[in-house]
Amino acid sequence: MEKYFAHKSAFIDEGCKIGEGTKIWHFSHIMPNCTLGEKCNIGQNVVISPEVTLGNNVKVQNNVSIYTGVTCEDDVF
């Protein structure tokens, strides 16, 4: 059983690591080999490109794209 929530309309590609308590909302796409920390909140219609790393407790607002090469530390909004 997964320890995170992903809305049924979200797409999560292979190779992603998603931390406990993270929430991924409507129509978001998490591309291959991303790492999302614990207790992150990924808003509606977000695109996270391959190999992005998000720390713990990161919040990404609706309609945001985060591109390959980006690393966000803990507690980033």
C-alpha positions as CSV (number, residue, x, y, z in Angstrom):
1,M,0.0,0.0,0.0
2,E,1.3,3.5,-1.0
3,K,2.1,5.9,1.9
4,Y,1.2,8.9,-0.2
5,F,-2.0,10.2,-1.9
6,A,-2.3,10.6,-5.7
7,H,-5.6,11.7,-7.2
8,K,-6.8,9.2,-9.8
9,S,-6.2,11.7,-12.6
10,A,-2.5,12.2,-11.7
11,F,0.2,10.5,-13.7
12,I,3.3,9.2,-12.0
13,D,5.9,7.7,-14.2
14,E,8.2,4.8,-13.4
15,G,11.2,5.2,-11.2
16,C,9.8,8.0,-9.0
17,K,10.4,8.0,-5.2
18,I,7.6,9.6,-3.3
19,G,7.7,10.2,0.4
20,E,5.2,9.4,3.1
21,G,2.3,11.9,3.5
22,T,2.9,13.6,0.1
23,K,-0.3,14.6,-1.8
24,I,-0.4,14.9,-5.6
25,W,-3.6,16.5,-6.9
26,H,-5.7,16.5,-10.1
27,F,-4.1,16.3,-13.5
28,S,-0.5,16.5,-12.3
29,H,2.3,14.7,-14.0
30,I,5.4,13.4,-12.2
31,M,7.9,12.3,-14.8
32,P,10.5,9.5,-14.5
33,N,13.0,9.3,-11.8
34,C,11.8,12.2,-9.7
35,T,12.3,12.2,-5.9
36,L,9.6,13.9,-3.8
37,G,10.2,14.1,-0.1
38,E,7.8,13.5,2.8
39,K,4.7,15.7,3.3
40,C,4.9,17.5,0.0
41,N,1.8,19.1,-1.6
42,I,1.8,19.0,-5.4
43,G,-1.1,21.2,-6.6
44,Q,-3.5,20.7,-9.5
45,N,-2.1,20.6,-13.1
46,V,1.6,20.6,-12.0
47,V,4.3,19.1,-14.2
48,I,7.5,17.9,-12.6
49,S,10.1,17.0,-15.3
50,P,12.4,14.0,-15.1
51,E,15.0,13.7,-12.3
52,V,13.8,16.7,-10.3
53,T,14.3,16.4,-6.5
54,L,12.1,18.0,-3.9
55,G,12.9,17.9,-0.2
56,N,10.5,17.4,2.6
57,N,7.5,19.6,3.2
58,V,7.7,21.3,-0.2
59,K,4.6,23.0,-1.6
60,V,4.1,23.5,-5.3
61,Q,1.1,25.6,-6.3
62,N,-1.4,24.9,-9.1
63,N,-0.3,25.1,-12.7
64,V,3.5,25.2,-12.0
65,S,6.2,23.4,-14.1
66,I,9.5,22.4,-12.5
67,Y,12.2,21.4,-15.0
68,T,15.0,18.9,-15.1
69,G,18.0,20.0,-13.1
70,V,16.0,21.7,-10.3
71,T,16.5,20.6,-6.7
72,C,14.4,22.2,-4.0
73,E,15.5,22.0,-0.3
74,D,13.2,21.2,2.6
75,D,10.3,23.6,3.3
76,V,10.3,25.4,0.0
77,F,7.1,27.0,-1.2
